[in-house]
Amino acid sequence: MKAVIKTGGKQYYVTEGDIIYVEKLNGNVGDKVVFDEVLVCDGKVGNPYLESATVEGKIEKQGKQPKITIFKYKQKDRSNRRRQGHRQPYTKVVIEKIKG
């Protein structure tokens, strides 16, 4: 089965067995996660969501992405490289079951 889910303000196209990286979710490694905001499931389109469809997954890992290196250029200035301080937190989720 295939589905389009919405989480963290973004939409993800998933199938069973997929690994997705989403915005940080509350929970610990090994916890079950249920995505109930399913937009499309096997050709059925919701308005805006399908009421009976859910996508179940398992949290595999949580962490932060590496720091961003930003290059800024100023003419005749020797400093052009900066380390930016933001590291985006993420959650790695394995999709186990799609009910539609």
Rosetta blueprint (number, residue, H / E / L):
1 M L
2 K E
3 A E
4 V E
5 I E
6 K E
7 T E
8 G L
9 G L
10 K E
11 Q E
12 Y E
13 Y E
14 V E
15 T E
16 E L
17 G L
18 D L
19 I E
20 I E
21 Y E
22 V E
23 E E
24 K L
25 L L
26 N L
27 G L
28 N L
29 V L
30 G L
31 D L
32 K E
33 V E
34 V E
35 F E
36 D L
37 E L
38 V E
39 L E
40 V E
41 C E
42 D L
43 G L
44 K E
45 V E
46 G L
47 N L
48 P L
49 Y L
50 L L
51 E L
52 S L
53 A L
54 T E
55 V E
56 E E
57 G E
58 K E
59 I E
60 E E
61 K E
62 Q E
63 G E
64 K E
65 Q L
66 P L
67 K L
68 I L
69 T E
70 I E
71 F E
72 K L
73 Y L
74 K L
75 Q L
76 K L
77 D L
78 R L
79 S L
80 N L
81 R E
82 R E
83 R E
84 Q L
85 G L
86 H L
87 R L
88 Q L
89 P E
90 Y E
91 T E
92 K E
93 V E
94 V E
95 I E
96 E E
97 K E
98 I E
99 K E
100 G L
